[in-house]
């Protein structure tokens, strides 16, 4: 169990961002191989960070939690579409 509230916030944000990426549906969008690899890599890194915070409780601070929450907000803002996250219109 995580006793550090910042580590708990970061872990929940990473997990929520992972779920948003996993639940993404393209709905007519083009499939780009390079973006799909980046999305997979982002999913691996976010999931690994969540697992690391769960299995190895460390001193996660305010800035770690803030970074995780901002990244999750960005991913939720584009509804899991990594191409829109990378390139703006």
Buried (B, 14 or more C-beta within 10 A) or exposed (E): EBEBEBBBBBBBBBBBBBBBBEEBEEEEEEEEEEBEEBBEEBBEEBBEBBEBBBEEBEEBEEEBBBBBBEBBEEBBEBEBBBBBBEEEE
